Amino acid sequence: MADSGDSRGSGTTSARRGNLLTRGWRSIREAGTLQLAGTFVMLLLALTIARFSWTLPFTDVATPLTNAAERAFYDLRNYYAADLVEQDDRILMVVYNDQTLINAQKRSPLDRGMLAEALRNLDELEPKAIGIDILFDQPQAEDDELIETLRNMKTPVAVGYANVATNEDDIVYEQQVFLDEFMSRLEGSNARPASIRLDNSFGATRVWPSIEPDLPPLLGRAMLRDAGVDLGRFETYRGAIEYRRSKFEQQAGLDEAEVSEDLFESAAIDLFVDLDPSILPFLKEQYGGRYVLIGGDIVDYDRVETTFSSIDGNVPPGLAVHAEIIAQMLDGKAMNPVPNWAKWAIAVLVVAIAALVALLEWPTRKRAPLLALIFAILIGIPPLLEVRDVDTYGLPAVGWLLGWVLAFTAVTTTARAAGAKQRSFAQGALGKYIPRDIAQAIIDRPELLSLGGEKRAIYVLFSDLEGFTKMSHAIPPEMVAKLLNRYLEMLSKVVLDHGGVIDKFVGDAVVAFWGAPIARADDAERAARAGYAIWQAGEEFRREVAEMDPSLPPIGKTRVGLHYGEAVIGNFGGDTRIQYTALGDSMNTAARLEAANKPLHSSVMASREFAEQSGLDWWRAMGRVQLRGRAKPVDIYEPAPDFPPEDRARLEEASRIAAEDAAKAAALVADVLARHSDDTALQNLQHRMKNLDEGGAYVLG
């Protein structure tokens, strides 16, 4: 029961708190090689998830499971971090809608004659630039009219273009051949091709499309260049689209005077067809100087899922996405990306923190707030970056959480496995001195073994083997060791089976106690039954030795002393060795009771204090004695399970009246002895009753 720490309570507590990580690391080191290898693999996996939860390492392939979670978290934070703005009056969307198609009685391709007339009228409004999000990839009767109109436009016009290599789902080779021929007829005019390709990675358009060498500039880039806008960082920008939300969208439908406003003003292309020239000035005042986008806003055609679609369910036309891109460039919102080195650094930090926290040997009540804080930080960082205009697309936010949990679990599991081995070893080692349930409680709550000492009421047992010392001089040392080990093994088992703590062995003597470090309600009964069982075990040992080798000197009986009283329990010693033991008068009294068995001709003797605490009815009173070296007499009791109750009562009365009427007490003992004439302990009691001192006690000398 030794503790290698400092016995000065507060100092040891501080040291223990200061070495929490060291103790945890020591547990990890003591795990098996296979366990450590598995932990290392799990940490590598945690690091990989914390870094590559969007796509598999060094590919564009979605990481299974985590990619969907990353997209959902990204969409959520992007939606709620989006700027709430009024309608953007810099951009006008001129659209073919479903009603337009009904009126024109023509659905596909879109009516180019209508487009040509609208372009001519829009040109009169002097917009900054016009972008056409329509592919002219198959012939139509109005092509010549449209070509002529485009060649005569004063306003720069970006005409939608795509090729098979980058838009294989939208265009085939024959369509591209026609489209290229159509574009060639515009050379030398203010109309030029522009890419209408959008990035639909992972099912939604969240980022700008990549810049491909075989494609003309993106539609929005081409329009702003034609308008003379310096694109700056947007010349090569490849980050997230900065979607915005209408300031009044949430007010729609509140009452009859509902307020609702789209982010971009949209006008049906019919408005600019069959136009009365007299209203051109009014239209110019309203729409002049804008960036005009022309395309479809048709229910089942060219609809694009965006970052917001999974949140608000809205699937806008592709034209609206091009409008968002133009607005982002006009606002100068080129979002700052998180560099790869930072993603690696954060991933490593997340895994390292998880491992360190796992090594902390803190109770759940202290660890839970720390875990909650860490999770709050991990969850809160991406939205915080988002509102500060940092591009968090591709940032492994969910990966951090999963990587953290995986690393924490891996290290915790290993530490617990190593700890289980240590606990098993400690429990096994402690189990040689104390019962396993107490050993487990001490392992779970080391503070039960208080450093220094504390006063406790305990039940003490002392035992000794009569004649063993004399025999040990007559047989070889090897046989002495063999017999002694067997004897102590038998007695130790009795103590532990009855829930006692083995204090020490002194040669063939066993010292044990009950009531510390954990007190139990039935400690007294356990101790009493253990005392009687130890005597029985001693008798069994005598038979074993006799059967083993009849030539061995005879071994005497085992004597037991039992006492209940206060003792100081704790760790005692110095800097080099500390022992958990009990000190005090109770220990001495139990030892004297054990020694008293020899002159009393008995085997097990207990004090009155012990017998009364036990609650057992098997005790017979054996008078009052003054033990050697003790000033105060002790009422003593002997366990006698099969002794008749009426005789037990007579002995109790004899012990009670001995001080006042020794003659009557002696007569009562004689009466009992008459029925148990072979009982040497009773014979001794009769002798003592005739030789009492003035206080009614017999002095053992």
Phi and psi in degrees as a GROMACS rama.xvg file:
@    title "Ramachandran Plot"
@    xaxis  label "Phi"
@    yaxis  label "Psi"
@TYPE xy
-79.212  150.776  ALA-2
-123.841  129.007  ASP-3
-81.093  -0.376265  SER-4
-84.8113  175.548  GLY-5
-72.1881  136.008  ASP-6
-77.7827  -3.52005  SER-7
-84.0211  105.55  ARG-8
-46.3596  -57.4455  GLY-9
-65.6278  -36.9805  SER-10
-63.4699  -41.6339  GLY-11
-67.6242  -38.821  THR-12
-60.1951  -43.8177  THR-13
-63.2751  -43.2637  SER-14
-63.338  -38.675  ALA-15
-65.2175  -41.6315  ARG-16
-65.518  -35.0662  ARG-17
-72.9753  -16.9417  GLY-18
-110.941  24.9849  ASN-19
-61.4811  -45.0648  LEU-20
-67.9969  -39.8799  LEU-21
-61.8069  -42.2322  THR-22
-65.3216  -40.5972  ARG-23
-64.1643  -41.5599  GLY-24
-65.9735  -36.2961  TRP-25
-63.8709  -36.4203  ARG-26
-64.2048  -41.5874  SER-27
-62.9305  -44.5701  ILE-28
-61.8746  -30.6557  ARG-29
-84.8691  -0.0224155  GLU-30
-71.3715  161.256  ALA-31
-68.7842  162.099  GLY-32
-58.8697  -44.4467  THR-33
-62.9478  -40.8601  LEU-34
-64.1695  -42.5157  GLN-35
-64.8572  -40.6192  LEU-36
-62.6601  -42.3949  ALA-37
-63.1041  -39.4579  GLY-38
-64.2218  -41.7389  THR-39
-61.5524  -42.3485  PHE-40
-63.2262  -42.345  VAL-41
-65.8771  -35.7029  MET-42
-67.0129  -38.6283  LEU-43
-63.7743  -40.7789  LEU-44
-64.2895  -41.6074  LEU-45
-61.1037  -42.1803  ALA-46
-64.0414  -40.5765  LEU-47
-63.3702  -43.7484  THR-48
-66.2517  -40.452  ILE-49
-65.8323  -19.7601  ALA-50
-106.183  -34.7039  ARG-51
-121.46  47.3208  PHE-52
-82.9816  -13.286  SER-53
-85.191  -55.2647  TRP-54
-131.66  155.308  THR-55
-62.8088  151.819  LEU-56
-49.2863  123.121  PRO-57
60.5593  31.0687  PHE-58
-137.783  176.451  THR-59
-105.57  13.4029  ASP-60
-82.4768  130.355  VAL-61
-61.2523  134.787  ALA-62
-70.8446  124.943  THR-63
-55.4625  140.095  PRO-64
71.3332  -56.2435  LEU-65
-72.4153  -29.4145  THR-66
-61.501  -44.1298  ASN-67
-62.1714  -40.5339  ALA-68
-66.5147  -40.1591  ALA-69
-62.4047  -44.6696  GLU-70
-62.4209  -42.2501  ARG-71
-63.5404  -43.2782  ALA-72
-67.4006  -39.5961  PHE-73
-62.8109  -47.4379  TYR-74
-60.2333  -40.3607  ASP-75
-64.1978  -50.4933  LEU-76
-69.3586  -33.4204  ARG-77
-67.1084  -38.4576  ASN-78
-65.1836  -48.1784  TYR-79
-80.416  -15.2748  TYR-80
-91.7949  -6.08553  ALA-81
-65.8305  146.145  ALA-82
-69.1356  137.766  ASP-83
-94.5054  116.775  LEU-84
-128.602  159.376  VAL-85
-77.4303  172.424  GLU-86
-57.8107  134.108  GLN-87
-81.5552  106.557  ASP-88
-86.4508  12.0909  ASP-89
-89.3798  -15.4152  ARG-90
-129.206  138.915  ILE-91
-125.236  130.121  LEU-92
-103.658  118.829  MET-93
-102.115  117.106  VAL-94
-125.518  148.277  VAL-95
-86.0848  113.221  TYR-96
-107.928  -178.999  ASN-97
-62.8997  -35.7455  ASP-98
-67.5505  -35.1611  GLN-99
-60.7489  -45.3411  THR-100
-64.9756  -35.9465  LEU-101
-65.3843  -43.8549  ILE-102
-65.8392  -37.6127  ASN-103
-81.1118  -13.7394  ALA-104
53.0581  37.9774  GLN-105
-153.128  125.662  LYS-106
-106.452  -49.8566  ARG-107
-146.833  133.449  SER-108
-66.6724  162.692  PRO-109
-61.7868  145.002  LEU-110
-61.6787  113.181  ASP-111
-82.1392  -23.0598  ARG-112
-65.99  -42.723  GLY-113
-61.0821  -41.1166  MET-114
-64.6973  -42.3169  LEU-115
-61.1521  -44.9  ALA-116
-66.2162  -40.5219  GLU-117
-63.8145  -39.3515  ALA-118
-61.4741  -41.5787  LEU-119
-63.4544  -41.0328  ARG-120
-72.4457  -37.865  ASN-121
-65.0601  -34.7509  LEU-122
-59.3736  -31.8017  ASP-123
-71.2158  -20.1809  GLU-124
-82.3697  -6.61907  LEU-125
55.5709  56.977  GLU-126
-70.3272  165.899  PRO-127
-72.8318  -39.3124  LYS-128
-164.053  156.486  ALA-129
-122.926  136.121  ILE-130
-123.559  132.358  GLY-131
-111.056  111.764  ILE-132
-93.1198  57.7196  ASP-133
-138.215  135.72  ILE-134
-93.4685  123.961  LEU-135
-95.0734  75.2145  PHE-136
-110.38  9.31161  ASP-137
-153.352  150.722  GLN-138
-69.0864  153.266  PRO-139
-149.231  153.471  GLN-140
-61.611  -28.2357  ALA-141
-91.1553  13.5865  GLU-142
-61.0293  -44.3807  ASP-143
-62.1433  -40.921  ASP-144
-61.8706  -43.5312  GLU-145
-65.7088  -42.0576  LEU-146
-60.5293  -44.592  ILE-147
-62.7123  -42.0462  GLU-148
-62.9315  -45.3046  THR-149
-63.8726  -36.8323  LEU-150
-70.3763  -24.6178  ARG-151
-96.8505  2.95031  ASN-152
-70.3361  132.851  MET-153
-79.4009  -33.937  LYS-154
-77.198  135.15  THR-155
-64.3958  135.17  PRO-156
-123.636  126.269  VAL-157
-97.4667  118.515  ALA-158
-102.407  130.555  VAL-159
-57.5997  135.482  GLY-160
-140.289  148.868  TYR-161
-154.158  161.604  ALA-162
-134.616  167.816  ASN-163
-63.507  -37.1151  VAL-164
-61.2247  -34.698  ALA-165
-109.977  -14.2127  THR-166
-134.426  52.8406  ASN-167
-64.3159  -20.5673  GLU-168
-82.352  -12.8998  ASP-169
-112.703  -17.7224  ASP-170
-148.767  143.019  ILE-171
-111.148  174.156  VAL-172
-57.5703  -46.3295  TYR-173
-61.4161  -37.1931  GLU-174
-66.4281  -39.1714  GLN-175
-66.5728  -37.5126  GLN-176
-59.5468  -45.7272  VAL-177
-65.5507  -42.0352  PHE-178
-61.3154  -43.6479  LEU-179
-61.8519  -39.2166  ASP-180
-66.4777  -40.1169  GLU-181
-60.5369  -44.5417  PHE-182
-66.6113  -34.4103  MET-183
-63.5077  -26.4445  SER-184
-76.9313  -8.92435  ARG-185
-98.1571  -2.14632  LEU-186
-60.1903  137.449  GLU-187
89.5697  0.802456  GLY-188
-109.509  -177.529  SER-189
-81.9392  2.65951  ASN-190
-102.284  131.119  ALA-191
-143.267  155.862  ARG-192
-70.3128  149.741  PRO-193
-145.903  140.087  ALA-194
-73.6011  131.985  SER-195
-106.603  15.6826  ILE-196
-68.854  135.565  ARG-197
-120.698  155.762  LEU-198
-90.2258  114.429  ASP-199
-108.935  33.0449  ASN-200
-59.4906  134.926  SER-201
59.5904  31.8348  PHE-202
84.4468  5.39649  GLY-203
-155.585  154.61  ALA-204
-92.4541  101.877  THR-205
-113.861  -23.7943  ARG-206
-128.746  164.231  VAL-207
-66.9324  148.829  TRP-208
-70.8173  152.964  PRO-209
-67.4218  156.057  SER-210
-89.009  113.962  ILE-211
-101.704  135.128  GLU-212
-63.5607  -24.931  PRO-213
-92.8843  3.98903  ASP-214
-113.819  147.009  LEU-215
-68.8564  174.985  PRO-216
-59.3953  153.846  PRO-217
-58.4147  147.854  LEU-218
-49.1051  -49.3236  LEU-219
-65.351  -41.5888  GLY-220
-60.8981  -44.9367  ARG-221
-61.7079  -41.1712  ALA-222
-65.0631  -43.843  MET-223
-70.9115  -36.2303  LEU-224
-61.4571  -44.1443  ARG-225
-63.7856  -27.8879  ASP-226
-85.7911  0.0989697  ALA-227
83.7647  18.4324  GLY-228
-84.9712  133.483  VAL-229
-77.4842  115.308  ASP-230
-76.406  -23.8438  LEU-231
56.5286  -124.844  GLY-232
-64.5461  -21.5164  ARG-233
-74.8883  -6.07979  PHE-234
-59.0236  -35.3098  GLU-235
-127.444  16.7292  THR-236
-64.0956  137.068  TYR-237
-135.012  12.6939  ARG-238
-85.4771  -157.111  GLY-239
-74.6094  149.296  ALA-240
-78.8764  129.166  ILE-241
-87.1385  80.6103  GLU-242
-68.2578  146.647  TYR-243
-122.027  167.143  ARG-244
-121.994  145.791  ARG-245
-67.2637  136.567  SER-246
-64.1104  -25.8435  LYS-247
-110.564  10.1256  PHE-248
-66.0084  -31.2776  GLU-249
-80.7684  -8.4355  GLN-250
-90.8137  -8.141  GLN-251
-64.4607  137.286  ALA-252
80.8066  11.5852  GLY-253
-71.6233  -38.7784  LEU-254
-158.134  -168.778  ASP-255
-64.2318  -30.8634  GLU-256
-95.529  47.225  ALA-257
-62.7862  148.519  GLU-258
-114.356  121.446  VAL-259
-145.291  140.1  SER-260
-149.665  124.491  GLU-261
-70.7031  156.177  ASP-262
-65.4229  -36.2328  LEU-263
-124.034  137.218  PHE-264
-70.1279  134.981  GLU-265
-123.863  134.824  SER-266
-129.612  134.366  ALA-267
-65.7237  143.657  ALA-268
-62.9699  -21.4867  ILE-269
-57.748  -29.1932  ASP-270
-60.7217  -26.1809  LEU-271
-106.39  18.2817  PHE-272
-117.269  145.614  VAL-273
52.4938  47.5529  ASP-274
-87.0757  134.228  LEU-275
-73.992  119.251  ASP-276
-54.7108  -22.1722  PRO-277
-70.81  -20.7703  SER-278
-95.0783  -1.28631  ILE-279
-56.1536  -42.8364  LEU-280
-59.1376  -36.6824  PRO-281
-69.4873  -40.219  PHE-282
-67.1144  -35.8533  LEU-283
-66.1026  -37.9894  LYS-284
-65.28  -34.6966  GLU-285
-83.7101  -39.8184  GLN-286
-114.777  -6.2707  TYR-287
-64.2578  149.209  GLY-288
75.9506  13.3818  GLY-289
-100.682  167.665  ARG-290
-90.8931  119.366  TYR-291
-105.004  124.586  VAL-292
-110.255  130.27  LEU-293
-116.58  129.288  ILE-294
-178.373  -165.573  GLY-295
-96.1729  144.111  GLY-296
-130.83  68.6891  ASP-297
-112.423  142.866  ILE-298
-52.8273  -47.1201  VAL-299
-113.002  25.7163  ASP-300
-137.085  129.556  TYR-301
53.2567  45.3541  ASP-302
-93.2287  143.121  ARG-303
-128.146  123.861  VAL-304
-74.6687  137.385  GLU-305
-119.944  -174.612  THR-306
-57.8105  -31.6006  THR-307
-88.2181  -13.0342  PHE-308
-59.6107  -39.1794  SER-309
-71.9514  -14.4378  SER-310
-97.1891  -52.7704  ILE-311
-101.822  -4.35349  ASP-312
76.8979  1.62371  GLY-313
-83.417  131.419  ASN-314
-119.982  93.7938  VAL-315
-76.6437  168.72  PRO-316
-72.0149  156.068  PRO-317
-56.8215  -30.1909  GLY-318
-57.5009  -38.0731  LEU-319
-67.6646  -32.9055  ALA-320
-66.6501  -41.9529  VAL-321
-61.6546  -34.7783  HIS-322
-65.2364  -40.79  ALA-323
-61.9812  -40.6501  GLU-324
-63.9829  -42.5439  ILE-325
-63.1554  -45.0249  ILE-326
-61.795  -39.056  ALA-327
-62.8413  -40.9061  GLN-328
-67.1865  -40.5419  MET-329
-65.5159  -31.9753  LEU-330
-82.9621  -10.1116  ASP-331
68.0352  29.03  GLY-332
-91.5517  61.0114  LYS-333
-80.2272  104.333  ALA-334
-70.389  141.193  MET-335
-79.6996  123.989  ASN-336
-77.4972  156.076  PRO-337
-84.7995  116.978  VAL-338
-63.638  155.935  PRO-339
-60.6551  -37.567  ASN-340
-63.3669  -34.1899  TRP-341
-69.866  -37.3395  ALA-342
-63.072  -40.9464  LYS-343
-64.5096  -44.414  TRP-344
-62.2286  -42.7941  ALA-345
-66.533  -40.9013  ILE-346
-60.0747  -45.4416  ALA-347
-63.5725  -42.4131  VAL-348
-63.1318  -42.583  LEU-349
-60.4075  -47.0869  VAL-350
-66.2531  -40.3412  VAL-351
-64.4858  -43.1743  ALA-352
-63.5889  -41.4336  ILE-353
-59.4351  -43.6876  ALA-354
-64.8983  -42.685  ALA-355
-65.1178  -43.0807  LEU-356
-64.1889  -37.1913  VAL-357
-64.2227  -29.7501  ALA-358
-77.8298  -17.61  LEU-359
-68.3432  122.809  LEU-360
-90.9186  67.2562  GLU-361
-104.621  149.782  TRP-362
-69.532  161.382  PRO-363
-57.6229  -38.4324  THR-364
-63.8193  -27.3676  ARG-365
-91.4596  -31.5997  LYS-366
-77.2579  -33.1104  ARG-367
-57.1242  -47.4044  ALA-368
-61.596  -36.5399  PRO-369
-64.9858  -43.5172  LEU-370
-62.9668  -41.6165  LEU-371
-62.187  -40.9514  ALA-372
-64.2804  -44.1488  LEU-373
-62.4338  -44.3787  ILE-374
-65.3143  -38.5172  PHE-375
-62.2607  -40.1289  ALA-376
-66.6216  -45.9313  ILE-377
-63.0464  -39.8028  LEU-378
-74.3986  -32.8171  ILE-379
-82.1233  -24.6519  GLY-380
-60.5267  -50.05  ILE-381
-58.4029  -47.9384  PRO-382
-61.4875  -36.4903  PRO-383
-63.1113  -43.1783  LEU-384
-63.8331  -38.4475  LEU-385
-61.8787  -44.7792  GLU-386
-71.6609  -16.2432  VAL-387
-97.6423  22.8976  ARG-388
60.8568  35.6876  ASP-389
-98.7488  134.535  VAL-390
-74.7207  107.409  ASP-391
-99.2386  8.18303  THR-392
-67.4224  127.805  TYR-393
87.451  -3.53848  GLY-394
-78.6923  123.754  LEU-395
-76.4941  64.6037  PRO-396
-65.9059  -49.6075  ALA-397
-66.0796  -35.9792  VAL-398
-59.1221  -36.6672  GLY-399
-60.1343  -47.8908  TRP-400
-62.5478  -48.4737  LEU-401
-65.8694  -41.5006  LEU-402
-62.7523  -40.6899  GLY-403
-62.5055  -48.9573  TRP-404
-61.6202  -42.8992  VAL-405
-65.1977  -45.1178  LEU-406
-65.2303  -43.3983  ALA-407
-61.5109  -44.6363  PHE-408
-64.4949  -42.2863  THR-409
-61.7968  -48.0789  ALA-410
-69.6063  -40.5191  VAL-411
-62.4085  -43  THR-412
-61.5366  -43.987  THR-413
-64.6553  -44.1134  THR-414
-62.4616  -39.6117  ALA-415
-67.9773  -38.7893  ARG-416
-62.6558  -45.9767  ALA-417
-66.057  -40.2637  ALA-418
-63.3042  -35.8953  GLY-419
-63.5447  -39.2754  ALA-420
-63.7397  -44.8042  LYS-421
-63.7484  -42.6119  GLN-422
-65.0426  -39.514  ARG-423
-62.9685  -42.9661  SER-424
-64.48  -46.0095  PHE-425
-63.5312  -41.7694  ALA-426
-64.8514  -38.8528  GLN-427
-64.7433  -42.4546  GLY-428
-67.0147  -46.6838  ALA-429
-65.084  -31.2966  LEU-430
-64.6617  -13.5401  GLY-431
-80.2573  -11.8316  LYS-432
-118.182  -32.3402  TYR-433
-135.752  162.243  ILE-434
-62.0872  154.406  PRO-435
-65.7103  -33.5787  ARG-436
-68.3651  -37.6876  ASP-437
-69.534  -39.5285  ILE-438
-59.0446  -42.8554  ALA-439
-65.0118  -40.9566  GLN-440
-63.1742  -38.6821  ALA-441
-68.1403  -39.308  ILE-442
-63.7841  -39.9524  ILE-443
-73.3382  -32.6041  ASP-444
-133.907  80.5653  ARG-445
-58.312  -20.9475  PRO-446
-66.8428  -12.8393  GLU-447
-61.177  -30.3971  LEU-448
-88.9337  82.4458  LEU-449
-64.709  137.577  SER-450
-75.7995  144.319  LEU-451
84.6914  -129.042  GLY-452
-156.438  159.657  GLY-453
-142.616  148.774  GLU-454
-82.4529  127.572  LYS-455
-137.828  148.941  ARG-456
-86.0886  121.192  ALA-457
-131.564  164.654  ILE-458
-107.059  119.758  TYR-459
-108.509  140.874  VAL-460
-126.734  128.348  LEU-461
-120.148  136.232  PHE-462
-133.814  156.445  SER-463
-151.767  146.413  ASP-464
-100.179  115.96  LEU-465
-69.0576  131.469  GLU-466
82.1835  -0.0139994  GLY-467
-71.4807  -37.9081  PHE-468
-62.1598  -43.04  THR-469
-64.0763  -41.081  LYS-470
-66.3152  -35.3537  MET-471
-63.2193  -22.5844  SER-472
-81.4897  -12.8204  HIS-473
-104.762  -3.41251  ALA-474
-128.165  161.236  ILE-475
-61.1403  150.8  PRO-476
-57.4145  -35.6568  PRO-477
-62.2208  -39.5109  GLU-478
-70.4433  -36.2458  MET-479
-58.9658  -47.5451  VAL-480
-62.4317  -42.6381  ALA-481
-61.9374  -47.3731  LYS-482
-67.2774  -42.2189  LEU-483
-63.7385  -43.9  LEU-484
-61.1743  -41.9169  ASN-485
-64.5654  -42.4911  ARG-486
-63.1578  -49.8815  TYR-487
-65.4789  -32.5825  LEU-488
-62.7434  -44.6552  GLU-489
-63.8062  -43.9944  MET-490
-71.0192  -37.9072  LEU-491
-61.8953  -41.3409  SER-492
-60.2601  -41.0009  LYS-493
-60.9034  -47.5557  VAL-494
-60.6725  -49.4505  VAL-495
-67.7899  -38.4374  LEU-496
-63.3258  -26.0758  ASP-497
-98.4215  12.266  HIS-498
79.1654  22.0213  GLY-499
-94.6357  167.452  GLY-500
-107.951  124.522  VAL-501
-79.939  114.7  ILE-502
-76.5764  -50.5241  ASP-503
-168.124  164.357  LYS-504
-111.099  132.232  PHE-505
-122.966  92.5633  VAL-506
65.5965  -119.578  GLY-507
-94.1312  2.04476  ASP-508
-85.9994  143.226  ALA-509
-118.891  130.506  VAL-510
-115.741  127.169  VAL-511
-143.002  162.025  ALA-512
-150.424  162.847  PHE-513
-127.286  150.752  TRP-514
106.637  -2.95883  GLY-515
-155.249  152.23  ALA-516
-71.7324  -11.7044  PRO-517
-119.703  128.368  ILE-518
-94.273  136.89  ALA-519
-124.364  154.86  ARG-520
-62.414  -31.6696  ALA-521
-103.397  23.0296  ASP-522
-59.2427  -39.5114  ASP-523
-63.015  -46.3614  ALA-524
-65.4843  -40.3598  GLU-525
-58.4627  -46.5199  ARG-526
-64.1233  -40.4152  ALA-527
-64.4938  -46.5466  ALA-528
-67.2945  -32.7848  ARG-529
-65.3976  -41.4814  ALA-530
-59.4013  -44.0124  GLY-531
-68.774  -39.5416  TYR-532
-67.9382  -29.6904  ALA-533
-68.0401  -40.0455  ILE-534
-61.4157  -41.6531  TRP-535
-64.5082  -40.0396  GLN-536
-63.1753  -37.5239  ALA-537
-62.3562  -40.2186  GLY-538
-64.5547  -40.0818  GLU-539
-63.1859  -38.8564  GLU-540
-63.1537  -40.4271  PHE-541
-59.8028  -42.2858  ARG-542
-66.1249  -40.7844  ARG-543
-59.6194  -46.5527  GLU-544
-64.1114  -40.4009  VAL-545
-64.5091  -39.1457  ALA-546
-74.3639  -29.7125  GLU-547
-66.6294  -47.9759  MET-548
-154.274  100.582  ASP-549
-60.5893  -18.2537  PRO-550
-79.4415  -12.7175  SER-551
-69.0097  146.23  LEU-552
-58.3563  145.431  PRO-553
-64.7083  143.665  PRO-554
-101.783  139.193  ILE-555
-77.9998  -176.829  GLY-556
-82.0383  164.004  LYS-557
-90.946  128.832  THR-558
-107.071  143.466  ARG-559
-132.077  134.858  VAL-560
-117.973  136.034  GLY-561
-129.477  133.187  LEU-562
-149.489  149.872  HIS-563
-118.972  129.053  TYR-564
179.367  -176.293  GLY-565
-83.6785  145.689  GLU-566
-149.006  161.269  ALA-567
-95.0621  119.939  VAL-568
-110.73  136.006  ILE-569
163.271  -166.716  GLY-570
-93.9591  125.565  ASN-571
-129.797  150.036  PHE-572
147.989  -145.999  GLY-573
-138.452  -157.113  GLY-574
-71.2023  -23.9392  ASP-575
-98.7069  -23.7421  THR-576
-155.241  134.59  ARG-577
-128.737  139.763  ILE-578
-129.218  137.739  GLN-579
-85.9939  118.706  TYR-580
-154.339  177.472  THR-581
-117.697  137.653  ALA-582
-129.414  145.937  LEU-583
140.771  178.804  GLY-584
-65.171  -28.719  ASP-585
-61.6482  -38.7861  SER-586
-64.9296  -42.2969  MET-587
-65.1942  -40.3679  ASN-588
-63.1857  -43.7692  THR-589
-61.5768  -40.5339  ALA-590
-63.9463  -40.3934  ALA-591
-67.3083  -35.5494  ARG-592
-65.4469  -40.4691  LEU-593
-60.5116  -46.2935  GLU-594
-66.1748  -28.4839  ALA-595
-69.6473  -18.1183  ALA-596
-58.1553  -34.4247  ASN-597
-64.0437  -54.5177  LYS-598
-70.0765  -21.1101  PRO-599
-87.1991  -5.12336  LEU-600
59.1447  36.4003  HIS-601
-122.346  178.914  SER-602
-118.021  -40.3317  SER-603
-128.526  126.56  VAL-604
-135.761  134.591  MET-605
-126.317  154.594  ALA-606
-79.2548  161.334  SER-607
-56.6222  -42.1579  ARG-608
-56.7072  -41.3108  GLU-609
-69.7207  -47.7576  PHE-610
-60.755  -42.9852  ALA-611
-66.3072  -37.1466  GLU-612
-68.3533  -28.6093  GLN-613
-67.1714  -30.7564  SER-614
77.3905  3.73441  GLY-615
-88.6171  151.896  LEU-616
-105.137  18.4915  ASP-617
-96.012  3.41088  TRP-618
-81.3407  143.093  TRP-619
-120.686  132.785  ARG-620
-68.4402  133.796  ALA-621
-121.54  30.1794  MET-622
86.9556  -167.056  GLY-623
-123.264  133.374  ARG-624
-131.169  155.858  VAL-625
-106.536  110.76  GLN-626
-70.8514  156.859  LEU-627
-62.2167  130.936  ARG-628
77.8745  5.38728  GLY-629
-116.392  135.79  ARG-630
-85.2605  -30.3891  ALA-631
-97.6481  128.964  LYS-632
-63.2756  156.954  PRO-633
-128.114  129.076  VAL-634
-77.715  127.924  ASP-635
-115.912  151.104  ILE-636
-136.56  146.722  TYR-637
-121.01  136.037  GLU-638
-70.946  130.487  PRO-639
-146.163  79.3914  ALA-640
-58.0309  -33.8303  PRO-641
-97.6806  7.71797  ASP-642
-75.375  138.283  PHE-643
-61.4393  138.52  PRO-644
-59.8675  -38.7491  PRO-645
-66.3163  -36.0592  GLU-646
-71.6137  -34.4423  ASP-647
-60.5878  -41.5597  ARG-648
-65.5873  -39.1734  ALA-649
-64.3002  -39.853  ARG-650
-67.4239  -34.8225  LEU-651
-65.1697  -43.0508  GLU-652
-65.7673  -40.7406  GLU-653
-60.404  -42.7688  ALA-654
-66.8876  -33.0332  SER-655
-72.9236  -36.1832  ARG-656
-99.5588  0.661821  ILE-657
-56.9727  -36.8596  ALA-658
-70.1845  -31.3306  ALA-659
-95.2003  -34.3331  GLU-660
-141.921  79.5027  ASP-661
-62.5035  -34.8716  ALA-662
-65.4093  -44.9489  ALA-663
-65.4243  -39.2026  LYS-664
-61.2416  -43.9801  ALA-665
-63.3236  -36.9108  ALA-666
-65.1232  -40.9102  ALA-667
-62.2672  -42.2869  LEU-668
-64.7961  -41.0115  VAL-669
-62.3421  -38.0477  ALA-670
-62.6553  -42.2035  ASP-671
-68.7589  -41.9078  VAL-672
-62.9483  -29.8321  LEU-673
-60.9759  -30.5334  ALA-674
-91.0017  -9.73704  ARG-675
-137.093  59.9758  HIS-676
-65.376  -21.3717  SER-677
-90.2555  -0.422022  ASP-678
-80.75  103.457  ASP-679
-65.5303  -32.5235  THR-680
-66.0956  -38.3802  ALA-681
-69.4194  -37.2991  LEU-682
-58.6757  -43.3256  GLN-683
-65.1425  -37.5574  ASN-684
-63.8076  -41.8122  LEU-685
-60.3511  -40.0132  GLN-686
-63.7  -41.9959  HIS-687
-68.7606  -34.1682  ARG-688
-63.1708  -23.8434  MET-689
-89.2436  -3.15521  LYS-690
-135.003  46.1562  ASN-691
-84.3695  153.871  LEU-692
-85.2906  -173.958  ASP-693
-62.9588  -25.9114  GLU-694
-90.2248  6.71836  GLY-695
80.8273  19.0086  GLY-696
-115.803  154.576  ALA-697
-102.723  130.388  TYR-698
-91.0938  118.595  VAL-699
-82.7568  124.191  LEU-700
